[in-house]
Amino acid sequence: MTYSSDIAEKVSVRVNPGRCSYEIQIGRKNLSTAGDFLRSHSETRHVVLVTDENVRKYYAPTVLKSLARSKIAADMVVVKPGERSKSLTAAARLWRRLLELQADKRTVIVALGGGVVGDLAGFVAATYARGLPVLQLPTTLLAQVDSAIGGKTAVNLVRAKNIVGAFHQPIGVLADVTVLATLPERHYRTGLAEAVKYAVTMDAAFFDFLESDSAAISNRRPEVLIPLVAHCCRLKAGIVERDEREELSIRTVLNFGHTFAHAFETLSRFRLLHGEALSAGMVCAARLAQRRGKLGKDIVERLTALLQTFGLPTQPPPVEIAHFLALLKTDKKALSGGPRFVLPTRLGEVEVVENVELKEIRTVLKA
């Protein structure tokens, strides 16, 4: 694949899962066209904009003005930022608010924010009135390259992340890379972990790009961010189209590093951001693959070095082994009470492994 510094202001990626088709538009300053974008994908006259307290002050006015220009009435619901808002309590508040606002089947839920807002609003859209359309306006790198795409929606329980959810595809995704300039450094880096995940699991050439252009990526240069986001979207779209509901184990490859990561997040009481936990989880999974003779040491070292270049953690956080192993049994990917791991065999290829011995997991966590 090639990347050009002379890029278009706007790139469109199409997602075609079995029952629907929708557009992902990636560009600069295109959040101000949200009304026109929605008009091209829906005949709605009413939306409920779901956002968090942080994003509201930066980008809600732009979106609301755009909706007003397109003569679309909008109500706004604001949730607290952070993983704790991905809860049944927060969902119930939104359900009640939709009832008060007399939302009906023509109402569109607009999710303006990062992965938490996207997952929560998507889950509420999937379940209220047995399904309302949802438009995703992701404002973090993690959401733009991953969580806003593919229709996975969920909330957490106390001891299990993303365990209550539904598959509910959006009617469209509008990703504005210029909003990434206001992201705190820590939140920007966490999205890079997802980009690395795509490279390791599906595209060795993309891994080379991340290595060679790491400085420009770290500096948030739009000329690399648009092709980076677009390529991640294409990779995920290809998987979603082949296995929309994770029934064929094809989509499972996107869970590389996640079996470790979700346990790390839960044990940290979500003080670890998802990408931080994912980064450490990918290194653990790579070490497990190396221990099993499936992956060379050189690849483990390249992966570790790239994550460190992006300022991401590569060592697992301190965990109580017994608690960690107990959480693996509640992981949403577990089968018959046993965890499944996505392990790389080389850059661009992974395999799903079951029946991993506990002593192997202990060894990897202590490495």
N, C-alpha and C positions, 0 to 999 in steps of 0.2 A: 504494500500500500504506500501511497505517497501523500505528503502533506505540503501545502503551499502557503507561503507567508502572504500571498496575495489572495486572500480568501473572500468569499461572498459575505455580504452582510447577513445573509439568512440561508439556512440549510434545512431542508425538509426530509424527514425519515418517515416511512410508512410502516405501520404495524398491522399485520393481517392475521390475527388469530381466527379460530374457526367460525365464530358467530358474528364478528364485527370487523371493522377496519377503522383506523384512526391515524391522525397525523401528529408527529412530534416536530415542532418547529424550533430550531435553535438559531439564535441570532443576537444582535446587539441592540439594546434599547427597545426590543419588541414587546416588553411588558406594557408599554403605552398603547399597544394595539390590541389589548386583550378583548375589548368589546367587539372589534371587527373579527377577530379570530373566532370568538364564540358564535357570532352571527353566522359565520361560514360553516359551523358545525351543529347548529341548533336553532330552532325557531322560538326558543324561550323568551319570555318577557320578564322573568323574575329569577334572580339568583340569590342564594345565601352564601356570602363570602365568609369562609372560615380561615382565621389566621391567628397568630400568637401576638403577645404583647410587644415583642421586639420587632417583628416584621411589620406590624401595623403602622408604626410611625414612619418607616422608611418607604414602603411600597403600596400600602393600601390606598392612599390618596390617588396615586397614578392609576391603579386599576379601577377605582370607583369613578374617576373622571372619564376613563375610556368607556366603561359600561354606560355611563350617562350619555355620552356622545352617541352611543349606539342605541339609545332609548331602551335600555334594559334596567329595570328597577332592581335595586340591590339592598339587602339587609346584611349586616355584618355581625358575626359572633366571634369573640376574641377569647382564646384559651391561654393558659399559662405556658410559657416555653419550657421545654425539657421533656424527657422520657416519661415522667410521672403523669403527663397528660394523656398518654396512651393507655387509658384505663376504662373499665366499664362505667365508672362513676362519671368520667368526662363525657363518654358516649351518651349516657342517660341524660345529662344536662343538654346536650345537643338535640337529642330526640325530642325532649320537652320544648325546647326553643323552636324547633321546626313545627311542632304542633301549634304553638302560640302564633307563629308567623303564617299559619295556614298554607304550609308548603304542600304542593300537590305533584302529580306525576310529570308536570311540565316544568317544575322548579329544578334548576341546576345548582348543585353544590359546587362551589369554586374553592379549591384548596390552595391557599397562598401561603407558602412556607416551606420548611424543610421536611425531612422524612416523618417526623412525629405528626405534623399537621396533615401531611398527605395520607398517612396510614389511618389516622383517626377520622378525618373527613371522608375518606374513601370507605371506611367501614360503616360509618353512619349512613352514607349514601346507599351502600349495598343493602342495608337492613331496614331503613325507614320506608314505610309504604311498600315493602317488598322490592325496593330498588328505585333510586333516583339517579339521573345522570350526574356524572362528576367530571369537572374540568380541572386538570392539574396545572398549577403555576408554581413550579419548584424554584426556591430561592437559595438553595444550598447546592454545592457541587455533588454531594452524595445523592441528593434527590434527583438532580438533573441526569446523572449517569446511571442511576439504578432504581431507587425506590418509587419514583413517580411513573415508571414504565412497567407494564406487564400485568397490572390488575391485582396484585397482592395487597390486601388490606388487612389490618389486624390491630388488636389491643393486647396488652400484657396482663397476665395474672401475677400474683406476688412472686411466685417461684418459677415462672415460665414465660419467656418472651415470645410474643407473636403467636400465642397458642389459641386465641379466639379470633377468628377472622373469616374472610370470604374472598373469593375471586370475583373482582368487579372491575372490568376494563373501563378506563376513562373514555370520554368522547373526544379528547384531544389533550395534548401536552404542549405548553408554551414555555420554553426555556430561554431566559435572557442572561447571557454570560456577564453582562456588565454589572448585574447585581452582586456578583461574586466579589467585587472590589470592596464591599462593605462587610464581608464576612470576617469575623475574628479569625486570626491565624490558625488557631486550634481547630476550628470548625471547617476551615478550608482544607487543612491537611487530612482531616478524617475522610473527606470525599475522594482524595487521591488513593486511599486504600482500595476503594471499590474499582477504580480504574486499573490498578495493579492486578486485582482479582481477575478481571476480564482478560488481561494479557496472559497471565499464567494459565488460565483454564482454556483459552480459545485461540490466542493469536500471538505467536512468538515475535512476529515483526512489530506488533504493537508494543511488546515489552522493550524491543530495541529502541523504538521511538521514545518511550518514557525515559529510558536511560540517557539517550543522546540529547534530548530536549528538556532534561530535568530542571535546568536553571530557568528557562523561559516559563515552564509550567509552574515552578515555585513562585515566580514573579507575576503570575496571573496574566500573562500576555494574551489578549483576545485572539491574536492570530494563531495561537496554538490551542486555546481553550475551545473554540468552535469546532475544529476538527476532532479534538479529543472527546468532547461530549457527543458529537455526532457519531463517531466510530463506536463508542460504548453503546449508544442507542441502537445502532445497527446490529451489533453483536447480540445484545439482549433481545431485540426484536426477532432475530433468527431463531433463538431458543424458544421464545414465547409462542411463535407461530407453529413450532413443531410439537410443543408440549405445554399448552396453555395452563393446565391445571395440575401440573407435576404428577401426571399419572403414568408416564412412560420412563421415568428416571432420567430423561434428557435434561429437564430443567434443574434437576438436582445438582448439576455441575456448577450452578451459580452459588451453591452453598459452600464452596471451597473456603475453609477457615471458619465457617460459621458455627460448627458444632462446638469448637473450643470457645469462639467469641461470645456466643449467647450466654454460656455459663460464666465467662469472665464478667460480662456486663451485669448479670443478675447478682453475682457474689459481691460486686463492687457497689451494689445498690444504685446502679446506673451513674455512678460518678465517672466511670469510663465512658467516653463517647463510643458510638458503634464502630466507627472506623479505627479507633485506637485498639479496641478489643479485636477487631477483625485483623489488623496488622499482626498483632501477637499471635492470633489464631492461625493465620496463614503460615507463619514461621513454624509453629508447632506441627501443623499438618505436613509441611515440607520435611521437617525432621523425622516425623513418623514414617513418611514415605522413604526417606533415606535409610532409616533403621531397618526397614523391610526390604531393602535392596532394590527399590523401585525407582529411586531418583539419585542422581549423582550429587556429590558434595558441592561441585562447582555451581549448580543451579541453586542450591540452598544458600550459598554465599552471595550469588548475584541478587537473589530475592531479598535477602537480609540487607545488603548494601543499598538497594534501591529504596527500600522502605526507610532506612536511616537517612538517606539523602532527602527524603520528603519530611523528615522530622517526626517519624512515626515510631512507636515502641515496637521492639522486636523480641522482648523477653516477656514471658507470661507474668502477670501480677501475682503476688503472694496469695495462695489459696489453701484452704483446708482440703486436703485430698478427698476425704470422705464426703464432704459437702459437694465438691466438684463432681465426683462420680455419681452422686445421687441426682444432681441436676441433669446429667447426660441422659438419664432414663426418662426425663420429662421433656426432652427436646422434641420439637414437632416433627423432626425427621426420623426419630427412633422407630424401630420396628420390633415388635415382640419384646419390648422393654430393653432392647439393646441399641446402642448408638451406631449411627452410620457416619463414616468419614469420607470426604471427597479428597483424594490424594493425587498430587501431580506425578506423572510418570516422565514427563519432559515438558519444556515450555510449550504451551499450546494444547496439551493433552492431560486429562485427568481420568481417574476411575473411582467408582464408588466401592468402598470396602466395608464389610460387616465383620463381626466376630473378632474385633480387636481385643487382645488380652489387656486386663487392667494394669499389669506390670509394665506393658509398653507405654500406656498413657502416663503412668507415674514417672517413667524414665524421661519422657519427652518434657513433662512439666518441670522436671528438676534440671534439665539440660542448661 
